[in-house]
């Protein structure tokens, strides 16, 4: 069960945003990721609880940030309920999308699990439609991306071989591209994300 800490920062000016203390693990029915977020000053900033089925589809999502809450799942595309800080109003949304995304590294792992890409030359891109919940009020926005698995390399470590996948992710509305490096169920590097501490090796998916 990998357990560790990510630091999240603005990918453009590197302003520190938060730290995400996480643990995650595959299980008999899929994969689950749970985390708590803190501000740079150490105050509680939110939480993430994401569970995927064996095909990488989100069977349960719960996000909390600035007293806003999202509960969602894959249902007729993806469906969610967004609750305001007072808890008096809730709005439901539904989009014909494949999954969810957001600032947490969990969503990068989830998208990679959903797509299950294999290396090819030249790398072939796969299009995916996601509902992004944007900070700080978890506002929903539909985004289209393409993912391509550029390389897969295995490195020798003290805990055995570590396979690292490098993805090229393209935002289809702007054409902006960036690289994401993933080992098992841990993000090693991505825009705005740094893996600061890892207590145990990443899980190896079957």
Secondary structure, DSSP 8 states (H G I E B T S, - for coil): --EEEEEEE-TTT--EEEEEEEEEEEETTEEEEEEEEE-TTS-EEEEEEEEEETTS-EEEEEEEETTEEEEEEESSSEEEEEE-TTSS-EEEEEES-SEEE-SSHHHHHHHHHHH-----SS---EEEEEEEEETTTTEEEEEEEEEEEEEEEEEEETTEEEEEEEEEEEETTT--EEEEEEETTEEEEETTEEEEEESS------
